[in-house]
Amino acid sequence: MLLRALCNARLLWHVLLNNSMLRIMRLTVFIQLVVCLTASARVNSQKLTMSENNVPIEKVFRIIEDQTGYVFFYEYALLGKAKKVSINVKDAYLSEVLQLCFKDQPLNYKVVDKTVVIKSKAAAAIAIVEQAAATPPPVQDVSGIITDEDGNPLPNVAVKVKGTEKGASTDKNGHFMIRGIDQNAILVISYVGYETTEKALQGARALAIQMKPVINELNQTVVIGYGTTTKRKSTGSIASITSEEISKQPIANPLNALQGRVAGAIVTQSNGLPGARVTIQIRGNTSLDQTGAGNQPLYLVDGVPFNMYDNSVPVTNDLNSRGNFAAAGGLSPFSIINPAEIERIDILKDADATAIYGTRGANGVVLITTKKGKAGKTKLSLNLYQGQGKVGHFIPMMNTQQYLQLRKEAFANDGVTPTATNAPDLVTWDQNAYTDWQDRYLGGTASTTDVQATVSGGDQRTRFLLNAGYHRETPVFPGSYDDKRISTRMNVEHSSLDRRFNANVSINYAFNNTNLLSRDLSTLYNLPTNMPLFNADGTLSWNANFNNPESNLLVKYFGKTHNLMTNTMLRYTILPGLDIKTSFGFNKIQLNQNVQEPAGSKNPLTTTVNNSAAFTTIDQQSYILEPQITYNRSISRGKLSALLGSTFQNSLNTSQRNSASNYSSPALLGGLSGAGAYGTPSYGYTQYRYTSVFGRLNYDWESKYFLNAVLRRDGSSRFGSDRKFGNFWSIGGAWAFSKEKFADNWRFMSFGKLRASYGVTGNDQIQDYQYQAFYNSAGTYQGGSALAPDKIDNPTLQWQTTRKLEFGLDMAFLKDRVQVTANYYRNTTPNQLGYLQLSPQAGFNSYSSNFDAVIRNNGFELEVNAVIIDKKDFRWNTAFNITVPKTILVSASPSYYYYNQSVIGQPLGAVFRYTYQGVDVATGKPLYKDVAKDSLTFTPNFSTDRAYIGYTAPKYYGGINNSFSYKQFELSFFFQFTKQDGNIWPTSAPGVLSSGNQTTYWLDRWTQGNHNAALPRATSTTTIYSAYSSSNAAWGDNSFLRLRTANLSYNFPSALTSKWKIESMRLYLQGQNLWWTSKNKYVYDPETGTSMPPLRVITAGINVTF
């Protein structure tokens, strides 16, 4: 381009000095010679190898494009005149191959940059004569190819010459050609869902244009079951977060990125330790019995199921349900997944979106899609962040003087004399000693390190991505503990020359190694403040009332987790619009645990002192095969899409637990061989098999009317012989009313769509083999081994079904700058899974069965996304979501084993408590309402005096995010809020030795000198407080507002990074769990209570792309 510009300038100079046609022609010939020599040198640097016999010339073009990166432009009509080609070369120059290819052809070619332009020989001859005989014409032909950001050709793209009626559309391969336009014309390229761009020709004849998708929530691609769609065309209810939102949070578990950001989904973390359980509940609880069907959604990672099938009760997705529980408690399998590898997470909620998953879709579906390579130059991206974390809030506790005064009052109030047995803290221990247990065991600083390296790239046919990651976290506990994860992922996608065949292969391996403590030290906050830790000789001090907390540091835990996940997708186009494809996924996850308890960690006053250990091995492997046929066709003014497929899934879970003791040395606790005694080992073996056939029909009429119908028939190994198969279905529709003629003049509203759906989904999350009779060993009978029945069979046991109804409204205003989504849902689950009562004559009191009970979940969801300000240098975006849910137990059969008439018609999770009436002024004891006598009592009756006081589920919840960008700076912060009730005041009996130290809440208690205090008196026994924790004395507003995340970043200008030979560079500062406020002050955190809270973490990082 530079050479051409210089030559044009020189030509203009000669015209101005001398109008001699001869000199102009000589100069033109000279310029062409230089250009040809340049092109020839470039062409001769490319070498090719091919062996083709009597093939269409177009196939040779594709091979050359694949091996060299050159692009051919031509009119299809020209190739109809071309002869077939036979060519056999090895390491030949491109120029030689082109000569052989065009030998004896009625075609000619010209190389312009990396483009080979094809013309007929007659047209080329005429062009040369005209160019030599006259001044170059002001018009020209221009051709090009248009692709998306991944390098895929875009068909039907509108290409128009600005200010004229001339234009063209791209063909199925993204090619276009416009004849006879000004060499300085401007092309306007537009396509639905992509940014409209303008391209100035400036004499260019061949173009390669890459379009960028519109940054618009409505046009954003969302993943649905076995396909994709956009929010603009979706008939279902789907909530999503992308890698951009995930990357702004310094998290190790990707599910934590969803907290507060997804309407209709409650995401909770059991504690703040690495690997801890994270639970997602989508649109409420659908099960009445915890021993019945579970409430876990279906998790799929690139189409591969990621639910744990281990036969545990209640059903959880814990990795270690059959293993050991260390400080972190239940372990989330998602802690093994690298968040940096995830492209997006989509949550499917209504029947239209979930019925395609049949018996697994009642509790919603979570689709995790990992990143894939994109066409373009090979890129290396490096990301590193380092941070520190602290406990953000300590529970306010009494000091030694306040605690001892409380204890003395307790004995005085009860008329009991303190002794070394009942009051070592008053009689034996140092009266001036003070230990702040929270500061000692939780006052440390945790560290976080994360390193990611990604290589990606490819062309239109082959794309790849390779990622390697390292993540390390340490807790705030004293000592050297850490949790480390190493992961790697490779994804390769390849298409054939004619794009009829496509293969996508993904392989992931991750390894997690942890040596975190066996016990959570956050529970030690209420130990007596003057309890001694060490004897004078430095050994641990023991007493009969409490274990020495230092002993927890001696118990060792080692956990190693391996995860291998692979997925292969193959697709072949039989006919235009008709594809066959199949996907095969395999997942294997293995956990090995070892808990080591040396003799020095055991209290000699309360237990046998010896060296002991526990060992657990858990192994789950599953595979899934899903062949499918898809058909797409334009019918009238609409588009029909059809899907037919089937699923074959098998999951095998095995576990083994062993215990051993009497080791001669703590150094041998890592193996079984050194033990002197062994416990009885326990084994687990469950196999889950699942098969189905499913279909979907979708019709889109002018992007105005949408209809989606789903039918699925499933078979599950978890149900009886009479009920192994069942049918599930849904129908959904949408009307984009903003496309109607009556909306043409609506300038304020740019988009409007009404949605509705109804369908039936299922839930098979119960223990395996529940439909079968069980037998256990029963000793001996007549000299032989005997078996006794443990439960009876039920061949009619079947899945729990949920009927889902939804109405939705999607709107956009001010040219899509403000987008609103509102949903109303009503889900009904009528046939519960649980236990029914049996007559004692049957030999059992209950059996597993479906029973009549109706749970109704209904609610309202609202999402608002707005671009408040959009200027050249400044942009302000806001995203807001809120959910108002309600779950009611409508009815239940009296034959249900846990039937309780009082909860019928109440919210699920209803709380019944005694009514606390304050403090008896004379005695300081707590008073309660006696309902039957309408009076006060110290000892309320459990059957008659309890009343409904509320429920623990959130009344509403949501979040609001604000993002600001100014030139190279970006700032964002996200607030999460929840409105709920619960226990917010302490309930342990103040003054009782086993209750330990108390919170400052109890400073305002009844004393001999203060009879008008708000709280009851201290006591050395639990007698007067036996009903206190079962009353509404501790009940209150447990709502909270949390600054969940904040992110500040600086993107270096491209003018600067280009000098450094890098593509981009970003520095960032991130914060997590920075602040919260709640009326519940006597906990570490309003979500985790008195368990280890999520830490207040601040990290700094750098991201560089080469």
JODAQUI-V883394 format. One record per run of one state. SS is the DSSP state (helix for helix, strand for strand, loop for the rest). FROM is the first residue (numbers start at 1). TO is the last residue. If there is no record, write none. Layout:
# JODAQUI-V883394
ss->SS from->FROM to->TO
ss->SS from->FROM to->TO
This chain:
# JODAQUI-V883394
ss->loop from->1 to->1
ss->helix from->2 to->17
ss->loop from->18 to->20
ss->helix from->21 to->43
ss->loop from->44 to->46
ss->strand from->47 to->55
ss->loop from->56 to->56
ss->helix from->57 to->68
ss->loop from->69 to->70
ss->strand from->71 to->73
ss->loop from->74 to->75
ss->helix from->76 to->79
ss->loop from->80 to->84
ss->strand from->85 to->93
ss->helix from->94 to->102
ss->loop from->103 to->106
ss->strand from->107 to->112
ss->loop from->113 to->114
ss->strand from->115 to->120
ss->helix from->121 to->133
ss->loop from->134 to->138
ss->strand from->139 to->147
ss->loop from->148 to->152
ss->strand from->153 to->153
ss->loop from->154 to->157
ss->strand from->158 to->161
ss->loop from->162 to->166
ss->strand from->167 to->169
ss->loop from->170 to->174
ss->strand from->175 to->182
ss->loop from->183 to->185
ss->strand from->186 to->190
ss->loop from->191 to->193
ss->strand from->194 to->194
ss->loop from->195 to->196
ss->strand from->197 to->200
ss->loop from->201 to->205
ss->strand from->206 to->210
ss->loop from->211 to->212
ss->strand from->213 to->213
ss->loop from->214 to->216
ss->helix from->217 to->219
ss->loop from->220 to->220
ss->strand from->221 to->224
ss->loop from->225 to->226
ss->strand from->227 to->230
ss->loop from->231 to->237
ss->strand from->238 to->242
ss->helix from->243 to->247
ss->loop from->248 to->253
ss->helix from->254 to->258
ss->loop from->259 to->264
ss->strand from->265 to->269
ss->loop from->270 to->275
ss->strand from->276 to->276
ss->loop from->277 to->277
ss->strand from->278 to->282
ss->loop from->283 to->297
ss->strand from->298 to->301
ss->loop from->302 to->303
ss->strand from->304 to->305
ss->loop from->306 to->317
ss->strand from->318 to->318
ss->loop from->319 to->325
ss->strand from->326 to->326
ss->loop from->327 to->328
ss->strand from->329 to->329
ss->loop from->330 to->330
ss->strand from->331 to->332
ss->helix from->333 to->336
ss->loop from->337 to->338
ss->helix from->339 to->341
ss->strand from->342 to->348
ss->loop from->349 to->350
ss->helix from->351 to->360
ss->loop from->361 to->364
ss->strand from->365 to->370
ss->loop from->371 to->375
ss->strand from->376 to->390
ss->loop from->391 to->396
ss->strand from->397 to->397
ss->loop from->398 to->399
ss->helix from->400 to->414
ss->loop from->415 to->423
ss->helix from->424 to->427
ss->loop from->428 to->436
ss->helix from->437 to->442
ss->loop from->443 to->445
ss->strand from->446 to->458
ss->loop from->459 to->461
ss->strand from->462 to->473
ss->loop from->474 to->482
ss->strand from->483 to->495
ss->loop from->496 to->500
ss->strand from->501 to->514
ss->loop from->515 to->520
ss->helix from->521 to->524
ss->loop from->525 to->533
ss->strand from->534 to->534
ss->loop from->535 to->539
ss->strand from->540 to->540
ss->loop from->541 to->548
ss->helix from->549 to->553
ss->loop from->554 to->555
ss->strand from->556 to->575
ss->loop from->576 to->577
ss->strand from->578 to->597
ss->loop from->598 to->598
ss->helix from->599 to->601
ss->loop from->602 to->610
ss->strand from->611 to->635
ss->loop from->636 to->637
ss->strand from->638 to->663
ss->loop from->664 to->665
ss->helix from->666 to->668
ss->loop from->669 to->676
ss->strand from->677 to->678
ss->loop from->679 to->681
ss->strand from->682 to->701
ss->loop from->702 to->704
ss->strand from->705 to->716
ss->loop from->717 to->724
ss->strand from->725 to->735
ss->loop from->736 to->736
ss->helix from->737 to->739
ss->loop from->740 to->740
ss->helix from->741 to->743
ss->loop from->744 to->748
ss->strand from->749 to->763
ss->loop from->764 to->773
ss->strand from->774 to->781
ss->loop from->782 to->783
ss->strand from->784 to->791
ss->loop from->792 to->799
ss->strand from->800 to->813
ss->loop from->814 to->817
ss->strand from->818 to->837
ss->loop from->838 to->839
ss->helix from->840 to->842
ss->loop from->843 to->845
ss->strand from->846 to->870
ss->loop from->871 to->873
ss->strand from->874 to->892
ss->loop from->893 to->895
ss->strand from->896 to->896
ss->loop from->897 to->900
ss->helix from->901 to->903
ss->loop from->904 to->906
ss->strand from->907 to->907
ss->loop from->908 to->909
ss->strand from->910 to->914
ss->loop from->915 to->915
ss->strand from->916 to->919
ss->loop from->920 to->925
ss->strand from->926 to->930
ss->loop from->931 to->934
ss->strand from->935 to->937
ss->loop from->938 to->945
ss->strand from->946 to->951
ss->loop from->952 to->955
ss->strand from->956 to->966
ss->loop from->967 to->968
ss->strand from->969 to->979
ss->loop from->980 to->980
ss->strand from->981 to->983
ss->loop from->984 to->992
ss->helix from->993 to->995
ss->loop from->996 to->998
ss->strand from->999 to->999
ss->helix from->1000 to->1003
ss->loop from->1004 to->1004
ss->strand from->1005 to->1005
ss->loop from->1006 to->1006
ss->strand from->1007 to->1007
ss->loop from->1008 to->1009
ss->strand from->1010 to->1010
ss->loop from->1011 to->1014
ss->strand from->1015 to->1015
ss->loop from->1016 to->1022
ss->helix from->1023 to->1025
ss->loop from->1026 to->1027
ss->helix from->1028 to->1030
ss->strand from->1031 to->1031
ss->helix from->1032 to->1034
ss->strand from->1035 to->1037
ss->loop from->1038 to->1039
ss->strand from->1040 to->1051
ss->loop from->1052 to->1053
ss->helix from->1054 to->1059
ss->loop from->1060 to->1063
ss->strand from->1064 to->1078
ss->loop from->1079 to->1084
ss->strand from->1085 to->1085
ss->loop from->1086 to->1088
ss->strand from->1089 to->1089
ss->loop from->1090 to->1095
ss->strand from->1096 to->1105
ss->loop from->1106 to->1106
